């Protein structure tokens, strides 16, 4: 199991576009992928966002990102702000459960 943390530093317009992209394309892809969960965090005052995705294994990550790619292909001109960084972490403990309220 591992986590991928992706960071963003958005302008005000990119912030709203980035949130919409996650809600419309990334969250549904994660929900449709066994072994993939995520938390998406925002500080609206600074424009900083974090995507924290947890994967059971590499196959789950590949499957989820393929689903995101399909959604991206349906609207290639949509503004999707670029990340400022990404890191991968080993998950050594967790208390996440299916059905955690959003």
Jmol script that loads the backbone (N, CA, C; Angstrom):
load data "model"
ATOM      1  N   UNK A   1       0.851  -1.166   0.000  1.00  0.00           N
ATOM      2  CA  UNK A   1       0.000   0.000   0.000  1.00  0.00           C
ATOM      3  C   UNK A   1       0.898   1.230   0.000  1.00  0.00           C
ATOM      4  N   UNK A   2       0.499   2.224  -0.798  1.00  0.00           N
ATOM      5  CA  UNK A   2       1.258   3.465  -0.812  1.00  0.00           C
ATOM      6  C   UNK A   2       0.332   4.645  -1.058  1.00  0.00           C
ATOM      7  N   UNK A   3       0.824   5.827  -0.735  1.00  0.00           N
ATOM      8  CA  UNK A   3       0.097   7.068  -0.970  1.00  0.00           C
ATOM      9  C   UNK A   3       0.875   7.922  -1.949  1.00  0.00           C
ATOM     10  N   UNK A   4       0.138   8.627  -2.770  1.00  0.00           N
ATOM     11  CA  UNK A   4       0.741   9.609  -3.657  1.00  0.00           C
ATOM     12  C   UNK A   4       0.158  10.962  -3.278  1.00  0.00           C
ATOM     13  N   UNK A   5       1.034  11.915  -2.960  1.00  0.00           N
ATOM     14  CA  UNK A   5       0.609  13.252  -2.571  1.00  0.00           C
ATOM     15  C   UNK A   5       1.043  14.211  -3.674  1.00  0.00           C
ATOM     16  N   UNK A   6       0.063  14.893  -4.259  1.00  0.00           N
ATOM     17  CA  UNK A   6       0.314  15.832  -5.344  1.00  0.00           C
ATOM     18  C   UNK A   6      -0.056  17.221  -4.839  1.00  0.00           C
ATOM     19  N   UNK A   7       0.830  18.193  -5.061  1.00  0.00           N
ATOM     20  CA  UNK A   7       0.615  19.553  -4.583  1.00  0.00           C
ATOM     21  C   UNK A   7       0.335  20.496  -5.750  1.00  0.00           C
ATOM     22  N   UNK A   8      -0.483  21.505  -5.461  1.00  0.00           N
ATOM     23  CA  UNK A   8      -0.838  22.526  -6.444  1.00  0.00           C
ATOM     24  C   UNK A   8      -0.781  23.885  -5.769  1.00  0.00           C
ATOM     25  N   UNK A   9      -0.383  24.908  -6.503  1.00  0.00           N
ATOM     26  CA  UNK A   9      -0.434  26.305  -6.056  1.00  0.00           C
ATOM     27  C   UNK A   9      -1.138  27.057  -7.181  1.00  0.00           C
ATOM     28  N   UNK A  10      -2.433  27.323  -6.997  1.00  0.00           N
ATOM     29  CA  UNK A  10      -3.278  27.821  -8.084  1.00  0.00           C
ATOM     30  C   UNK A  10      -3.594  29.303  -7.957  1.00  0.00           C
ATOM     31  N   UNK A  11      -3.802  29.936  -9.111  1.00  0.00           N
ATOM     32  CA  UNK A  11      -4.395  31.270  -9.151  1.00  0.00           C
ATOM     33  C   UNK A  11      -5.874  31.112  -8.802  1.00  0.00           C
ATOM     34  N   UNK A  12      -6.585  32.204  -8.525  1.00  0.00           N
ATOM     35  CA  UNK A  12      -8.009  32.061  -8.188  1.00  0.00           C
ATOM     36  C   UNK A  12      -8.828  31.317  -9.251  1.00  0.00           C
ATOM     37  N   UNK A  13      -8.616  31.603 -10.535  1.00  0.00           N
ATOM     38  CA  UNK A  13      -9.392  30.906 -11.566  1.00  0.00           C
ATOM     39  C   UNK A  13      -8.946  29.450 -11.701  1.00  0.00           C
ATOM     40  N   UNK A  14      -7.643  29.209 -11.602  1.00  0.00           N
ATOM     41  CA  UNK A  14      -7.162  27.828 -11.664  1.00  0.00           C
ATOM     42  C   UNK A  14      -7.644  27.018 -10.463  1.00  0.00           C
ATOM     43  N   UNK A  15      -7.798  27.665  -9.321  1.00  0.00           N
ATOM     44  CA  UNK A  15      -8.271  26.965  -8.131  1.00  0.00           C
ATOM     45  C   UNK A  15      -9.646  26.355  -8.379  1.00  0.00           C
ATOM     46  N   UNK A  16     -10.557  27.151  -8.886  1.00  0.00           N
ATOM     47  CA  UNK A  16     -11.912  26.641  -9.146  1.00  0.00           C
ATOM     48  C   UNK A  16     -11.905  25.591 -10.256  1.00  0.00           C
ATOM     49  N   UNK A  17     -11.091  25.792 -11.299  1.00  0.00           N
ATOM     50  CA  UNK A  17     -10.989  24.800 -12.370  1.00  0.00           C
ATOM     51  C   UNK A  17     -10.394  23.498 -11.859  1.00  0.00           C
ATOM     52  N   UNK A  18      -9.396  23.604 -10.992  1.00  0.00           N
ATOM     53  CA  UNK A  18      -8.767  22.405 -10.432  1.00  0.00           C
ATOM     54  C   UNK A  18      -9.723  21.615  -9.555  1.00  0.00           C
ATOM     55  N   UNK A  19     -10.482  22.325  -8.732  1.00  0.00           N
ATOM     56  CA  UNK A  19     -11.466  21.658  -7.879  1.00  0.00           C
ATOM     57  C   UNK A  19     -12.528  20.971  -8.740  1.00  0.00           C
ATOM     58  N   UNK A  20     -13.003  21.660  -9.763  1.00  0.00           N
ATOM     59  CA  UNK A  20     -14.022  21.076 -10.649  1.00  0.00           C
ATOM     60  C   UNK A  20     -13.481  19.834 -11.361  1.00  0.00           C
ATOM     61  N   UNK A  21     -12.230  19.895 -11.827  1.00  0.00           N
ATOM     62  CA  UNK A  21     -11.605  18.736 -12.485  1.00  0.00           C
ATOM     63  C   UNK A  21     -11.577  17.542 -11.535  1.00  0.00           C
ATOM     64  N   UNK A  22     -11.165  17.765 -10.302  1.00  0.00           N
ATOM     65  CA  UNK A  22     -11.104  16.674  -9.328  1.00  0.00           C
ATOM     66  C   UNK A  22     -12.497  16.107  -9.085  1.00  0.00           C
ATOM     67  N   UNK A  23     -13.472  16.991  -8.849  1.00  0.00           N
ATOM     68  CA  UNK A  23     -14.826  16.523  -8.552  1.00  0.00           C
ATOM     69  C   UNK A  23     -15.462  15.800  -9.733  1.00  0.00           C
ATOM     70  N   UNK A  24     -15.203  16.275 -10.951  1.00  0.00           N
ATOM     71  CA  UNK A  24     -15.840  15.709 -12.145  1.00  0.00           C
ATOM     72  C   UNK A  24     -15.121  14.497 -12.721  1.00  0.00           C
ATOM     73  N   UNK A  25     -13.789  14.446 -12.581  1.00  0.00           N
ATOM     74  CA  UNK A  25     -13.017  13.421 -13.282  1.00  0.00           C
ATOM     75  C   UNK A  25     -12.235  12.490 -12.355  1.00  0.00           C
ATOM     76  N   UNK A  26     -11.609  13.032 -11.327  1.00  0.00           N
ATOM     77  CA  UNK A  26     -10.733  12.214 -10.490  1.00  0.00           C
ATOM     78  C   UNK A  26     -11.524  11.425  -9.444  1.00  0.00           C
ATOM     79  N   UNK A  27     -12.416  12.096  -8.719  1.00  0.00           N
ATOM     80  CA  UNK A  27     -13.186  11.403  -7.677  1.00  0.00           C
ATOM     81  C   UNK A  27     -14.009  10.254  -8.262  1.00  0.00           C
ATOM     82  N   UNK A  28     -14.732  10.455  -9.377  1.00  0.00           N
ATOM     83  CA  UNK A  28     -15.472   9.322  -9.938  1.00  0.00           C
ATOM     84  C   UNK A  28     -14.555   8.164 -10.365  1.00  0.00           C
ATOM     85  N   UNK A  29     -13.379   8.488 -10.875  1.00  0.00           N
ATOM     86  CA  UNK A  29     -12.434   7.438 -11.273  1.00  0.00           C
ATOM     87  C   UNK A  29     -11.955   6.661 -10.047  1.00  0.00           C
ATOM     88  N   UNK A  30     -11.665   7.370  -8.968  1.00  0.00           N
ATOM     89  CA  UNK A  30     -11.232   6.693  -7.738  1.00  0.00           C
ATOM     90  C   UNK A  30     -12.353   5.825  -7.175  1.00  0.00           C
ATOM     91  N   UNK A  31     -13.578   6.362  -7.175  1.00  0.00           N
ATOM     92  CA  UNK A  31     -14.718   5.616  -6.635  1.00  0.00           C
ATOM     93  C   UNK A  31     -14.992   4.343  -7.437  1.00  0.00           C
ATOM     94  N   UNK A  32     -14.653   4.369  -8.711  1.00  0.00           N
ATOM     95  CA  UNK A  32     -14.896   3.218  -9.590  1.00  0.00           C
ATOM     96  C   UNK A  32     -13.737   2.227  -9.605  1.00  0.00           C
ATOM     97  N   UNK A  33     -12.704   2.486  -8.816  1.00  0.00           N
ATOM     98  CA  UNK A  33     -11.507   1.643  -8.831  1.00  0.00           C
ATOM     99  C   UNK A  33     -11.317   0.957  -7.489  1.00  0.00           C
ATOM    100  N   UNK A  34     -11.365  -0.354  -7.497  1.00  0.00           N
ATOM    101  CA  UNK A  34     -11.088  -1.101  -6.275  1.00  0.00           C
ATOM    102  C   UNK A  34      -9.634  -0.880  -5.878  1.00  0.00           C
ATOM    103  N   UNK A  35      -9.413  -0.617  -4.595  1.00  0.00           N
ATOM    104  CA  UNK A  35      -8.050  -0.421  -4.111  1.00  0.00           C
ATOM    105  C   UNK A  35      -7.545   1.001  -4.236  1.00  0.00           C
ATOM    106  N   UNK A  36      -8.447   1.949  -4.539  1.00  0.00           N
ATOM    107  CA  UNK A  36      -8.056   3.360  -4.643  1.00  0.00           C
ATOM    108  C   UNK A  36      -8.976   4.198  -3.769  1.00  0.00           C
ATOM    109  N   UNK A  37      -8.386   5.075  -2.974  1.00  0.00           N
ATOM    110  CA  UNK A  37      -9.122   6.029  -2.148  1.00  0.00           C
ATOM    111  C   UNK A  37      -8.386   7.350  -2.204  1.00  0.00           C
ATOM    112  N   UNK A  38      -9.074   8.419  -1.891  1.00  0.00           N
ATOM    113  CA  UNK A  38      -8.396   9.699  -1.909  1.00  0.00           C
ATOM    114  C   UNK A  38      -9.025  10.721  -1.000  1.00  0.00           C
ATOM    115  N   UNK A  39      -8.236  11.714  -0.684  1.00  0.00           N
ATOM    116  CA  UNK A  39      -8.673  12.920  -0.001  1.00  0.00           C
ATOM    117  C   UNK A  39      -8.132  14.088  -0.809  1.00  0.00           C
ATOM    118  N   UNK A  40      -8.953  15.093  -1.023  1.00  0.00           N
ATOM    119  CA  UNK A  40      -8.531  16.254  -1.781  1.00  0.00           C
ATOM    120  C   UNK A  40      -8.753  17.468  -0.906  1.00  0.00           C
ATOM    121  N   UNK A  41      -7.678  18.189  -0.636  1.00  0.00           N
ATOM    122  CA  UNK A  41      -7.674  19.262   0.352  1.00  0.00           C
ATOM    123  C   UNK A  41      -7.378  20.601  -0.314  1.00  0.00           C
ATOM    124  N   UNK A  42      -7.965  21.672   0.226  1.00  0.00           N
ATOM    125  CA  UNK A  42      -7.724  23.003  -0.339  1.00  0.00           C
ATOM    126  C   UNK A  42      -7.626  24.035   0.780  1.00  0.00           C
ATOM    127  N   UNK A  43      -6.723  24.992   0.590  1.00  0.00           N
ATOM    128  CA  UNK A  43      -6.662  26.207   1.392  1.00  0.00           C
ATOM    129  C   UNK A  43      -7.016  27.334   0.427  1.00  0.00           C
ATOM    130  N   UNK A  44      -8.243  27.788   0.477  1.00  0.00           N
ATOM    131  CA  UNK A  44      -8.721  28.784  -0.499  1.00  0.00           C
ATOM    132  C   UNK A  44      -8.023  30.131  -0.345  1.00  0.00           C
ATOM    133  N   UNK A  45      -7.507  30.434   0.840  1.00  0.00           N
ATOM    134  CA  UNK A  45      -6.818  31.714   1.035  1.00  0.00           C
ATOM    135  C   UNK A  45      -5.481  31.759   0.307  1.00  0.00           C
ATOM    136  N   UNK A  46      -4.775  30.638   0.272  1.00  0.00           N
ATOM    137  CA  UNK A  46      -3.449  30.614  -0.349  1.00  0.00           C
ATOM    138  C   UNK A  46      -3.460  30.034  -1.761  1.00  0.00           C
ATOM    139  N   UNK A  47      -4.550  29.359  -2.146  1.00  0.00           N
ATOM    140  CA  UNK A  47      -4.614  28.711  -3.451  1.00  0.00           C
ATOM    141  C   UNK A  47      -3.908  27.367  -3.483  1.00  0.00           C
ATOM    142  N   UNK A  48      -3.542  26.852  -2.317  1.00  0.00           N
ATOM    143  CA  UNK A  48      -2.844  25.570  -2.266  1.00  0.00           C
ATOM    144  C   UNK A  48      -3.859  24.424  -2.206  1.00  0.00           C
ATOM    145  N   UNK A  49      -3.571  23.386  -2.970  1.00  0.00           N
ATOM    146  CA  UNK A  49      -4.379  22.164  -2.943  1.00  0.00           C
ATOM    147  C   UNK A  49      -3.455  20.973  -2.783  1.00  0.00           C
ATOM    148  N   UNK A  50      -3.984  19.935  -2.142  1.00  0.00           N
ATOM    149  CA  UNK A  50      -3.290  18.653  -2.007  1.00  0.00           C
ATOM    150  C   UNK A  50      -4.221  17.551  -2.470  1.00  0.00           C
ATOM    151  N   UNK A  51      -3.702  16.663  -3.263  1.00  0.00           N
ATOM    152  CA  UNK A  51      -4.396  15.426  -3.607  1.00  0.00           C
ATOM    153  C   UNK A  51      -3.647  14.306  -2.910  1.00  0.00           C
ATOM    154  N   UNK A  52      -4.327  13.601  -2.022  1.00  0.00           N
ATOM    155  CA  UNK A  52      -3.725  12.493  -1.286  1.00  0.00           C
ATOM    156  C   UNK A  52      -4.466  11.234  -1.711  1.00  0.00           C
ATOM    157  N   UNK A  53      -3.811  10.440  -2.516  1.00  0.00           N
ATOM    158  CA  UNK A  53      -4.433   9.221  -3.038  1.00  0.00           C
ATOM    159  C   UNK A  53      -3.726   8.014  -2.451  1.00  0.00           C
ATOM    160  N   UNK A  54      -4.510   7.051  -2.008  1.00  0.00           N
ATOM    161  CA  UNK A  54      -3.978   5.843  -1.395  1.00  0.00           C
ATOM    162  C   UNK A  54      -4.359   4.661  -2.281  1.00  0.00           C
ATOM    163  N   UNK A  55      -3.341   3.859  -2.595  1.00  0.00           N
ATOM    164  CA  UNK A  55      -3.541   2.726  -3.493  1.00  0.00           C
ATOM    165  C   UNK A  55      -3.117   1.432  -2.818  1.00  0.00           C
ATOM    166  N   UNK A  56      -3.915   0.400  -3.013  1.00  0.00           N
ATOM    167  CA  UNK A  56      -3.585  -0.920  -2.471  1.00  0.00           C
ATOM    168  C   UNK A  56      -2.311  -1.448  -3.112  1.00  0.00           C
ATOM    169  N   UNK A  57      -2.143  -1.153  -4.408  1.00  0.00           N
ATOM    170  CA  UNK A  57      -0.974  -1.621  -5.146  1.00  0.00           C
ATOM    171  C   UNK A  57      -0.862  -0.833  -6.451  1.00  0.00           C
ATOM    172  N   UNK A  58       0.170  -1.116  -7.209  1.00  0.00           N
ATOM    173  CA  UNK A  58       0.417  -0.407  -8.467  1.00  0.00           C
ATOM    174  C   UNK A  58      -0.693  -0.639  -9.477  1.00  0.00           C
ATOM    175  N   UNK A  59      -1.287  -1.828  -9.485  1.00  0.00           N
ATOM    176  CA  UNK A  59      -2.375  -2.127 -10.419  1.00  0.00           C
ATOM    177  C   UNK A  59      -3.575  -1.218 -10.162  1.00  0.00           C
ATOM    178  N   UNK A  60      -3.886  -0.951  -8.898  1.00  0.00           N
ATOM    179  CA  UNK A  60      -4.993  -0.056  -8.566  1.00  0.00           C
ATOM    180  C   UNK A  60      -4.703   1.358  -9.062  1.00  0.00           C
ATOM    181  N   UNK A  61      -3.471   1.815  -8.876  1.00  0.00           N
ATOM    182  CA  UNK A  61      -3.098   3.152  -9.343  1.00  0.00           C
ATOM    183  C   UNK A  61      -3.205   3.241 -10.862  1.00  0.00           C
ATOM    184  N   UNK A  62      -2.677   2.254 -11.555  1.00  0.00           N
ATOM    185  CA  UNK A  62      -2.742   2.255 -13.023  1.00  0.00           C
ATOM    186  C   UNK A  62      -4.185   2.253 -13.505  1.00  0.00           C
ATOM    187  N   UNK A  63      -5.026   1.477 -12.859  1.00  0.00           N
ATOM    188  CA  UNK A  63      -6.429   1.412 -13.244  1.00  0.00           C
ATOM    189  C   UNK A  63      -7.125   2.750 -13.032  1.00  0.00           C
ATOM    190  N   UNK A  64      -6.894   3.375 -11.886  1.00  0.00           N
ATOM    191  CA  UNK A  64      -7.534   4.663 -11.615  1.00  0.00           C
ATOM    192  C   UNK A  64      -7.066   5.733 -12.590  1.00  0.00           C
ATOM    193  N   UNK A  65      -5.755   5.808 -12.817  1.00  0.00           N
ATOM    194  CA  UNK A  65      -5.251   6.840 -13.724  1.00  0.00           C
ATOM    195  C   UNK A  65      -5.691   6.598 -15.160  1.00  0.00           C
ATOM    196  N   UNK A  66      -5.904   5.354 -15.546  1.00  0.00           N
ATOM    197  CA  UNK A  66      -6.455   5.062 -16.875  1.00  0.00           C
ATOM    198  C   UNK A  66      -7.878   5.612 -16.974  1.00  0.00           C
ATOM    199  N   UNK A  67      -8.660   5.443 -15.927  1.00  0.00           N
ATOM    200  CA  UNK A  67     -10.029   5.977 -15.911  1.00  0.00           C
ATOM    201  C   UNK A  67     -10.022   7.506 -15.970  1.00  0.00           C
ATOM    202  N   UNK A  68      -9.099   8.138 -15.255  1.00  0.00           N
ATOM    203  CA  UNK A  68      -8.976   9.593 -15.335  1.00  0.00           C
ATOM    204  C   UNK A  68      -8.619   9.987 -16.768  1.00  0.00           C
ATOM    205  N   UNK A  69      -7.711   9.248 -17.378  1.00  0.00           N
ATOM    206  CA  UNK A  69      -7.315   9.529 -18.766  1.00  0.00           C
ATOM    207  C   UNK A  69      -8.484   9.458 -19.734  1.00  0.00           C
ATOM    208  N   UNK A  70      -9.367   8.498 -19.536  1.00  0.00           N
ATOM    209  CA  UNK A  70     -10.559   8.392 -20.388  1.00  0.00           C
ATOM    210  C   UNK A  70     -11.436   9.633 -20.238  1.00  0.00           C
ATOM    211  N   UNK A  71     -11.597  10.094 -19.015  1.00  0.00           N
ATOM    212  CA  UNK A  71     -12.413  11.290 -18.764  1.00  0.00           C
ATOM    213  C   UNK A  71     -11.738  12.534 -19.353  1.00  0.00           C
ATOM    214  N   UNK A  72     -10.427  12.603 -19.244  1.00  0.00           N
ATOM    215  CA  UNK A  72      -9.695  13.736 -19.821  1.00  0.00           C
ATOM    216  C   UNK A  72      -9.833  13.765 -21.339  1.00  0.00           C
ATOM    217  N   UNK A  73      -9.805  12.608 -21.962  1.00  0.00           N
ATOM    218  CA  UNK A  73      -9.905  12.517 -23.422  1.00  0.00           C
ATOM    219  C   UNK A  73     -11.252  13.017 -23.925  1.00  0.00           C
ATOM    220  N   UNK A  74     -12.272  12.910 -23.096  1.00  0.00           N
ATOM    221  CA  UNK A  74     -13.602  13.363 -23.500  1.00  0.00           C
ATOM    222  C   UNK A  74     -13.687  14.890 -23.555  1.00  0.00           C
ATOM    223  N   UNK A  75     -12.774  15.597 -22.885  1.00  0.00           N
ATOM    224  CA  UNK A  75     -12.768  17.063 -22.868  1.00  0.00           C
ATOM    225  C   UNK A  75     -11.314  17.553 -22.838  1.00  0.00           C
ATOM    226  N   UNK A  76     -10.589  17.381 -23.950  1.00  0.00           N
ATOM    227  CA  UNK A  76      -9.150  17.665 -23.949  1.00  0.00           C
ATOM    228  C   UNK A  76      -8.785  19.137 -23.745  1.00  0.00           C
ATOM    229  N   UNK A  77      -9.702  20.047 -24.000  1.00  0.00           N
ATOM    230  CA  UNK A  77      -9.388  21.473 -23.885  1.00  0.00           C
ATOM    231  C   UNK A  77      -9.706  22.059 -22.517  1.00  0.00           C
ATOM    232  N   UNK A  78     -10.205  21.247 -21.613  1.00  0.00           N
ATOM    233  CA  UNK A  78     -10.554  21.719 -20.277  1.00  0.00           C
ATOM    234  C   UNK A  78      -9.295  22.177 -19.531  1.00  0.00           C
ATOM    235  N   UNK A  79      -9.419  23.249 -18.746  1.00  0.00           N
ATOM    236  CA  UNK A  79      -8.295  23.713 -17.938  1.00  0.00           C
ATOM    237  C   UNK A  79      -8.122  22.779 -16.741  1.00  0.00           C
ATOM    238  N   UNK A  80      -6.963  22.165 -16.682  1.00  0.00           N
ATOM    239  CA  UNK A  80      -6.581  21.310 -15.552  1.00  0.00           C
ATOM    240  C   UNK A  80      -5.233  21.819 -15.059  1.00  0.00           C
ATOM    241  N   UNK A  81      -5.225  22.576 -13.964  1.00  0.00           N
ATOM    242  CA  UNK A  81      -3.964  23.159 -13.491  1.00  0.00           C
ATOM    243  C   UNK A  81      -2.883  22.094 -13.260  1.00  0.00           C
ATOM    244  N   UNK A  82      -1.680  22.470 -13.585  1.00  0.00           N
ATOM    245  CA  UNK A  82      -0.537  21.565 -13.440  1.00  0.00           C
ATOM    246  C   UNK A  82      -0.065  21.514 -11.986  1.00  0.00           C
ATOM    247  N   UNK A  83       0.349  20.341 -11.525  1.00  0.00           N
ATOM    248  CA  UNK A  83       0.855  20.243 -10.154  1.00  0.00           C
ATOM    249  C   UNK A  83       2.219  20.913 -10.008  1.00  0.00           C
ATOM    250  N   UNK A  84       2.512  21.310  -8.778  1.00  0.00           N
ATOM    251  CA  UNK A  84       3.828  21.870  -8.480  1.00  0.00           C
ATOM    252  C   UNK A  84       4.760  20.812  -7.911  1.00  0.00           C
ATOM    253  N   UNK A  85       4.213  19.678  -7.529  1.00  0.00           N
ATOM    254  CA  UNK A  85       5.048  18.614  -6.997  1.00  0.00           C
ATOM    255  C   UNK A  85       4.255  17.341  -6.781  1.00  0.00           C
ATOM    256  N   UNK A  86       4.966  16.246  -6.645  1.00  0.00           N
ATOM    257  CA  UNK A  86       4.347  14.954  -6.352  1.00  0.00           C
ATOM    258  C   UNK A  86       5.361  14.083  -5.628  1.00  0.00           C
ATOM    259  N   UNK A  87       4.867  13.374  -4.613  1.00  0.00           N
ATOM    260  CA  UNK A  87       5.722  12.456  -3.845  1.00  0.00           C
ATOM    261  C   UNK A  87       4.951  11.190  -3.571  1.00  0.00           C
ATOM    262  N   UNK A  88       5.686  10.124  -3.488  1.00  0.00           N
ATOM    263  CA  UNK A  88       5.110   8.822  -3.170  1.00  0.00           C
ATOM    264  C   UNK A  88       5.606   8.405  -1.787  1.00  0.00           C
ATOM    265  N   UNK A  89       4.681   7.897  -0.970  1.00  0.00           N
ATOM    266  CA  UNK A  89       4.999   7.495   0.392  1.00  0.00           C
ATOM    267  C   UNK A  89       4.503   6.074   0.655  1.00  0.00           C
ATOM    268  N   UNK A  90       5.258   5.326   1.410  1.00  0.00           N
ATOM    269  CA  UNK A  90       4.800   4.039   1.904  1.00  0.00           C
ATOM    270  C   UNK A  90       3.775   4.308   3.001  1.00  0.00           C
ATOM    271  N   UNK A  91       2.675   3.573   2.989  1.00  0.00           N
ATOM    272  CA  UNK A  91       1.700   3.655   4.067  1.00  0.00           C
ATOM    273  C   UNK A  91       2.067   2.582   5.084  1.00  0.00           C
ATOM    274  N   UNK A  92       2.422   3.004   6.282  1.00  0.00           N
ATOM    275  CA  UNK A  92       2.799   2.026   7.308  1.00  0.00           C
ATOM    276  C   UNK A  92       1.682   1.797   8.314  1.00  0.00           C
ATOM    277  N   UNK A  93       0.649   2.672   8.319  1.00  0.00           N
ATOM    278  CA  UNK A  93      -0.521   2.485   9.178  1.00  0.00           C
ATOM    279  C   UNK A  93      -1.635   3.373   8.647  1.00  0.00           C
ATOM    280  N   UNK A  94      -2.879   2.999   8.939  1.00  0.00           N
ATOM    281  CA  UNK A  94      -4.013   3.834   8.540  1.00  0.00           C
ATOM    282  C   UNK A  94      -5.245   3.480   9.354  1.00  0.00           C
ATOM    283  N   UNK A  95      -6.218   4.393   9.344  1.00  0.00           N
ATOM    284  CA  UNK A  95      -7.509   4.121   9.956  1.00  0.00           C
ATOM    285  C   UNK A  95      -8.640   4.427   8.976  1.00  0.00           C
ATOM    286  N   UNK A  96      -8.307   4.478   7.680  1.00  0.00           N
ATOM    287  CA  UNK A  96      -9.309   4.714   6.650  1.00  0.00           C
ATOM    288  C   UNK A  96     -10.230   3.513   6.531  1.00  0.00           C
ATOM    289  N   UNK A  97     -11.479   3.799   6.336  1.00  0.00           N
ATOM    290  CA  UNK A  97     -12.458   2.747   6.117  1.00  0.00           C
ATOM    291  C   UNK A  97     -13.326   3.123   4.931  1.00  0.00           C
ATOM    292  N   UNK A  98     -13.881   2.121   4.277  1.00  0.00           N
ATOM    293  CA  UNK A  98     -14.852   2.384   3.219  1.00  0.00           C
ATOM    294  C   UNK A  98     -16.056   3.068   3.850  1.00  0.00           C
ATOM    295  N   UNK A  99     -16.635   4.006   3.146  1.00  0.00           N
ATOM    296  CA  UNK A  99     -17.825   4.657   3.637  1.00  0.00           C
ATOM    297  C   UNK A  99     -17.571   5.824   4.575  1.00  0.00           C
ATOM    298  N   UNK A 100     -16.331   6.311   4.644  1.00  0.00           N
ATOM    299  CA  UNK A 100     -16.040   7.478   5.473  1.00  0.00           C
ATOM    300  C   UNK A 100     -16.808   8.645   4.882  1.00  0.00           C
ATOM    301  N   UNK A 101     -17.541   9.414   5.687  1.00  0.00           N
ATOM    302  CA  UNK A 101     -18.347  10.506   5.145  1.00  0.00           C
ATOM    303  C   UNK A 101     -17.494  11.558   4.465  1.00  0.00           C
ATOM    304  N   UNK A 102     -18.006  12.115   3.388  1.00  0.00           N
ATOM    305  CA  UNK A 102     -17.292  13.164   2.646  1.00  0.00           C
ATOM    306  C   UNK A 102     -17.548  14.512   3.258  1.00  0.00           C
TER     307      UNK A 102
END
end "model"
wireframe off; spacefill off
backbone 0.3
color backbone group
